[in-house]
Amino acid sequence: MVQGAHRLTPKRLARTYRFAATVFSIHPAEPIDWADLASSAGYFDQAHFGHEFQAEERPWAE
């Protein structure tokens, strides 16, 4: 079971992997088109990516 002692659900794990892959795809020397980045990562829109960013920034708040 994925949850275990850390209470990590499969949905939360998938969200974390998608977010990490998105962040690692950013090239630091190039300008970032946030809407394109969010879309190419499978987020519905830039606002959903922003929500995920805030959730990953403070995971203990959930």
N, C-alpha and C positions, 0 to 999 in steps of 0.2 A: 504494500500500500504506500502511496506517495505521501500521504499526510504525515504519518509517523509522529515523532515528538515535536517537530517544528510546525505542525499544523499547516503544511504547505499543500494546498489542493492542486489537482491537475490543472485547473483553470488558471490559478495563480502562477504556476510553473510555466505554462505556455505563454502567459502575458509577460513574464520576466524574460524568457528566452527571446520573444519577439522584440521587446524593448531593447535588450542588449544587442541583438543583431542590428537593429536600426541605428543605435548609437555608434557601434563599431564601423558602420558603413559610411560615416561622415568623414570626409577628407578635410583635415584641419586647415589646409592652405587654400582651400577654395571657398567661395561664398556658398551659403546654404540656402536652398530654396525649400523652406519648411513644409510648404504644401505638397511639393513634389516628393520630398522625403517621406512624409506621412502616407501619401498615396502609394508609393512604391513598396512600402513596408506592410501594406494591407490595412492601414487604419482607414476608417470611413472618411475622415477629414482631419484637418489640422487641429481642431479642437479636441478630438479624441486622443490624438497623440499628446497634446498638452496635458490632458487628464492623466494619461498613463505616466507622463514624466513626473507630475506631482505625486502620483501614487508610489512611484519607485523612489522618489526623493525622500519620502517619509513612510516607509513600509509599516512601521509600528502603529500608525494611526488608523489602520483598517480594522 
